[in-house]
Amino acid sequence: MKKKGAPDPDEVALIEWCIEVEDFLVAAGATLRQAQDHIEEQAEWFTDQFYNGLTPEEAAKEALN
């Protein structure tokens, strides 16, 4: 049973994954704010990519297409 207030491991993994995606988007020319905004606006799509097993780099490339 999960402790009250303990972070969900899947949620932590998703957040860490999104931070990596952010880095790839910035490396491709987006500002940090633009990358963060895009991930927030497309949260459902990015969550699907995470659970579909895409790497952060693959998800960033797909997002840029």
VOMAR-251795 format. One record per residue: x, y, z of N, C-alpha, C in turn. Coordinates in nm, 4 decimals, m for minus. Example, Ala and Ser with C-alpha at 12.3 -4.5 7.8 and 13.67 -1.06 7.14 Angstrom:
2
+----------+----------+----------+----------+----------+----------+----------+----------+----------+
!      n_x !      n_y !      n_z !     ca_x !     ca_y !     ca_z !      c_x !      c_y !      c_z !
+----------+----------+----------+----------+----------+----------+----------+----------+----------+
!   1.3190 !  m0.5690 !   0.7800 !   1.2300 !  m0.4500 !   0.7800 !   1.3200 !  m0.3300 !   0.7800 !
!   1.2850 !  m0.2250 !   0.7080 !   1.3670 !  m0.1060 !   0.7140 !   1.2900 !   0.0030 !   0.7870 !
+----------+----------+----------+----------+----------+----------+----------+----------+----------+
END
This chain:
65
+----------+----------+----------+----------+----------+----------+----------+----------+----------+
!      n_x !      n_y !      n_z !     ca_x !     ca_y !     ca_z !      c_x !      c_y !      c_z !
+----------+----------+----------+----------+----------+----------+----------+----------+----------+
!   0.0834 !  m0.1173 !   0.0000 !   0.0000 !   0.0000 !   0.0000 !   0.0888 !   0.1249 !   0.0000 !
!   0.0498 !   0.2206 !  m0.0770 !   0.1235 !   0.3453 !  m0.0878 !   0.1022 !   0.4300 !   0.0369 !
!   0.2121 !   0.4879 !   0.0867 !   0.2008 !   0.5765 !   0.2014 !   0.1281 !   0.7035 !   0.1616 !
!   0.0532 !   0.7580 !   0.2561 !  m0.0167 !   0.8833 !   0.2311 !   0.0865 !   0.9920 !   0.2023 !
!   0.0687 !   1.0612 !   0.0924 !   0.1585 !   1.1688 !   0.0555 !   0.2804 !   1.1243 !  m0.0234 !
!   0.3016 !   0.9934 !  m0.0355 !   0.4159 !   0.9438 !  m0.1120 !   0.3872 !   0.9601 !  m0.2609 !
!   0.4871 !   1.0053 !  m0.3356 !   0.4642 !   1.0231 !  m0.4793 !   0.4437 !   0.8883 !  m0.5500 !
!   0.3573 !   0.8897 !  m0.6486 !   0.3318 !   0.7708 !  m0.7292 !   0.4545 !   0.7476 !  m0.8184 !
!   0.5119 !   0.6274 !  m0.8167 !   0.6328 !   0.6012 !  m0.8965 !   0.6124 !   0.6251 !  m1.0465 !
!   0.4947 !   0.5916 !  m1.0997 !   0.4683 !   0.6160 !  m1.2416 !   0.4634 !   0.7645 !  m1.2713 !
!   0.4055 !   0.8398 !  m1.1805 !   0.3965 !   0.9845 !  m1.1990 !   0.5352 !   1.0482 !  m1.1949 !
!   0.6188 !   1.0026 !  m1.1028 !   0.7558 !   1.0533 !  m1.0930 !   0.8316 !   1.0205 !  m1.2213 !
!   0.8166 !   0.8987 !  m1.2701 !   0.8851 !   0.8581 !  m1.3933 !   0.8384 !   0.9424 !  m1.5121 !
!   0.7092 !   0.9703 !  m1.5199 !   0.6555 !   1.0531 !  m1.6281 !   0.7117 !   1.1946 !  m1.6211 !
!   0.7169 !   1.2511 !  m1.5022 !   0.7710 !   1.3868 !  m1.4869 !   0.9176 !   1.3908 !  m1.5267 !
!   0.9942 !   1.2935 !  m1.4833 !   1.1359 !   1.2878 !  m1.5203 !   1.1526 !   1.2726 !  m1.6713 !
!   1.0679 !   1.1919 !  m1.7321 !   1.0700 !   1.1712 !  m1.8766 !   1.0395 !   1.3025 !  m1.9492 !
!   0.9394 !   1.3761 !  m1.8999 !   0.9029 !   1.5043 !  m1.9616 !   1.0164 !   1.6055 !  m1.9504 !
!   1.0895 !   1.6019 !  m1.8412 !   1.2042 !   1.6917 !  m1.8265 !   1.3087 !   1.6599 !  m1.9323 !
!   1.3282 !   1.5327 !  m1.9613 !   1.4221 !   1.4937 !  m2.0668 !   1.3711 !   1.5381 !  m2.2040 !
!   1.2405 !   1.5234 !  m2.2282 !   1.1821 !   1.5700 !  m2.3547 !   1.2064 !   1.7202 !  m2.3692 !
!   1.1842 !   1.7920 !  m2.2619 !   1.2065 !   1.9369 !  m2.2574 !   1.3475 !   1.9703 !  m2.3056 !
!   1.4468 !   1.8968 !  m2.2539 !   1.5862 !   1.9201 !  m2.2925 !   1.6057 !   1.9026 !  m2.4429 !
!   1.5431 !   1.8017 !  m2.5012 !   1.5564 !   1.7792 !  m2.6449 !   1.4876 !   1.8898 !  m2.7252 !
!   1.3745 !   1.9373 !  m2.6762 !   1.3053 !   2.0470 !  m2.7452 !   1.3886 !   2.1744 !  m2.7400 !
!   1.4520 !   2.2006 !  m2.6270 !   1.5390 !   2.3178 !  m2.6137 !   1.6605 !   2.3030 !  m2.7057 !
!   1.7167 !   2.1839 !  m2.7122 !   1.8311 !   2.1595 !  m2.7995 !   1.7947 !   2.1816 !  m2.9460 !
!   1.6673 !   2.1626 !  m2.9787 !   1.6209 !   2.1812 !  m3.1167 !   1.5866 !   2.3271 !  m3.1459 !
!   1.5973 !   2.4149 !  m3.0451 !   1.5766 !   2.5563 !  m3.0705 !   1.4649 !   2.6247 !  m2.9940 !
!   1.3862 !   2.5497 !  m2.9211 !   1.2788 !   2.6110 !  m2.8419 !   1.3391 !   2.6742 !  m2.7167 !
!   1.2721 !   2.7744 !  m2.6650 !   1.3125 !   2.8255 !  m2.5342 !   1.2595 !   2.7284 !  m2.4290 !
!   1.3138 !   2.7374 !  m2.3101 !   1.2661 !   2.6505 !  m2.2029 !   1.1170 !   2.6737 !  m2.1790 !
!   1.0737 !   2.7986 !  m2.1789 !   0.9319 !   2.8315 !  m2.1569 !   0.8453 !   2.7726 !  m2.2686 !
!   0.8909 !   2.7827 !  m2.3946 !   0.8150 !   2.7257 !  m2.5061 !   0.8030 !   2.5737 !  m2.4920 !
!   0.9118 !   2.5101 !  m2.4544 !   0.9106 !   2.3642 !  m2.4373 !   0.8144 !   2.3247 !  m2.3256 !
!   0.8216 !   2.3951 !  m2.2135 !   0.7337 !   2.3646 !  m2.1016 !   0.5876 !   2.3879 !  m2.1385 !
!   0.5600 !   2.5002 !  m2.2042 !   0.4230 !   2.5306 !  m2.2453 !   0.3691 !   2.4234 !  m2.3391 !
!   0.4520 !   2.3814 !  m2.4339 !   0.4078 !   2.2806 !  m2.5309 !   0.3753 !   2.1484 !  m2.4603 !
!   0.4608 !   2.1083 !  m2.3690 !   0.4365 !   1.9832 !  m2.2966 !   0.3092 !   1.9949 !  m2.2136 !
!   0.2885 !   2.1089 !  m2.1494 !   0.1668 !   2.1284 !  m2.0700 !   0.0418 !   2.1266 !  m2.1585 !
!   0.0490 !   2.1937 !  m2.2734 !  m0.0667 !   2.2013 !  m2.3637 !  m0.0992 !   2.0659 !  m2.4254 !
!   0.0021 !   1.9846 !  m2.4442 !  m0.0157 !   1.8543 !  m2.5080 !   0.0093 !   1.7401 !  m2.4084 !
!  m0.0245 !   1.7631 !  m2.2832 !   0.0057 !   1.6671 !  m2.1764 !  m0.0483 !   1.5270 !  m2.2051 !
!  m0.1697 !   1.5192 !  m2.2567 !  m0.2283 !   1.3876 !  m2.2839 !  m0.1491 !   1.3140 !  m2.3922 !
!  m0.1115 !   1.3861 !  m2.4968 !  m0.0335 !   1.3256 !  m2.6058 !   0.1016 !   1.2767 !  m2.5534 !
!   0.1707 !   1.3598 !  m2.4749 !   0.3002 !   1.3195 !  m2.4205 !   0.2862 !   1.2024 !  m2.3243 !
!   0.1806 !   1.2010 !  m2.2454 !   0.1573 !   1.0890 !  m2.1548 !   0.1387 !   0.9598 !  m2.2340 !
!   0.0640 !   0.9675 !  m2.3429 !   0.0464 !   0.8502 !  m2.4292 !   0.1801 !   0.8025 !  m2.4844 !
!   0.2647 !   0.8958 !  m2.5268 !   0.3950 !   0.8580 !  m2.5826 !   0.4815 !   0.7901 !  m2.4765 !
!   0.4749 !   0.8416 !  m2.3548 !   0.5492 !   0.7819 !  m2.2438 !   0.5056 !   0.6368 !  m2.2233 !
!   0.3743 !   0.6151 !  m2.2142 !   0.3240 !   0.4797 !  m2.1903 !   0.3370 !   0.3894 !  m2.3132 !
!   0.3528 !   0.4492 !  m2.4311 !   0.3770 !   0.3695 !  m2.5520 !   0.5237 !   0.3315 !  m2.5656 !
!   0.6079 !   0.3815 !  m2.4744 !   0.7479 !   0.3402 !  m2.4718 !   0.8432 !   0.4242 !  m2.5543 !
!   0.7999 !   0.5402 !  m2.6024 !   0.8927 !   0.6246 !  m2.6760 !   0.9983 !   0.6801 !  m2.5820 !
!   1.1175 !   0.6954 !  m2.6340 !   1.2214 !   0.7611 !  m2.5558 !   1.1921 !   0.9108 !  m2.5572 !
!   1.2501 !   0.9851 !  m2.4648 !   1.2300 !   1.1297 !  m2.4674 !   1.2733 !   1.1925 !  m2.6007 !
!   1.3813 !   1.1431 !  m2.6560 !   1.4296 !   1.1952 !  m2.7840 !   1.3286 !   1.1664 !  m2.8960 !
!   1.2740 !   1.0451 !  m2.8995 !   1.1754 !   1.0109 !  m3.0011 !   1.0498 !   1.0964 !  m2.9870 !
!   1.0069 !   1.1170 !  m2.8645 !   0.8867 !   1.1993 !  m2.8420 !   0.9108 !   1.3426 !  m2.8851 !
!   1.0278 !   1.3963 !  m2.8560 !   1.0597 !   1.5332 !  m2.8965 !   1.0606 !   1.5445 !  m3.0488 !
!   1.1196 !   1.4476 !  m3.1160 !   1.1225 !   1.4483 !  m3.2627 !   0.9818 !   1.4436 !  m3.3195 !
!   0.8967 !   1.3584 !  m3.2626 !   0.7566 !   1.3504 !  m3.3076 !   0.6851 !   1.4828 !  m3.2842 !
!   0.7107 !   1.5452 !  m3.1713 !   0.6466 !   1.6722 !  m3.1378 !   0.6872 !   1.7832 !  m3.2336 !
!   0.8085 !   1.7732 !  m3.2858 !   0.8596 !   1.8763 !  m3.3759 !   0.8119 !   1.8579 !  m3.5199 !
!   0.7545 !   1.7436 !  m3.5489 !   0.7059 !   1.7173 !  m3.6857 !   0.5656 !   1.7691 !  m3.7062 !
+----------+----------+----------+----------+----------+----------+----------+----------+----------+
END
